[in-house]
Amino acid sequence: MNYGTIKCRTLRDIRNKIAELNHIEYTSQSCLHENDCYVGTCKTCELELSMLEMEINKKEASGENVYIEGIYDILDGKNFV
């Protein structure tokens, strides 16, 4: 498994945890990017991030609290390497 794939999975886990903590209906898909991805993001990841950001912005606009701090700590044991 290459570094980009590991990073992509970690970012997907973070997005899933943010959605869960904020009661946002969210389903992530497995990354289908086949080549080595040094950045760790692909079109699928970027689309999922945009959708999650849109839902977070809706919650903030309606006055709801949004929880994102400490997400990395919640994913204890996960790392990028």
ABEGO torsion letter per residue (X at the ends): XBAAAAAAAAAAAAAAAAAAAAGBBBBBBBBABABBBAAGBBAAAAAAAAAAAAAAAAAAAAGBBBBABGAAAAABGBBAX
